Amino acid sequence: MTSRVWSIDIDGKPFIERQSGTRQFRCAFDVDIYPGDVQSYADIRVYNLAKTSVINQRSTIVLRAGSDDRSDVIFRGTVTN
């Protein structure tokens, strides 16, 4: 049986390392991709972060997700709020 995995990079550096099966962090996301790949939006919510965690506007973000035997970039973009 495969399990879900995900990770987040901010400004090209790991922000949350690959998570699999553990429940230290919980992530929920919705990604909207429009025809022609002209524009995409992602609503990414990460729960159980330290109060000192900061993600600045205009930072680049990469969300990877999938299963433990197959995962890839789901969204690559810029933090707007």
BELJORA-V155842 format. One record per backbone hydrogen bond with DSSP energy under -1.0 kcal/mol. CO is the residue of the C=O (numbers start at 1). NH is the residue of the N-H. Records with the same first field share a line. If there is no record, write none. Layout:
CO: NH, NH
//
This chain:
3: 68
5: 66
6: 19
7: 64
8: 15, 16
9: 62
10: 13
13: 10
16: 8
19: 6
26: 47
28: 45
30: 43
32: 41
34: 37
39: 34
41: 32
43: 30
45: 28
47: 26
50: 53
56: 59
59: 79
60: 11
61: 77
62: 9
63: 74, 75
64: 7
65: 72
66: 5
67: 70
70: 67
72: 65
75: 63
77: 61
79: 58
//
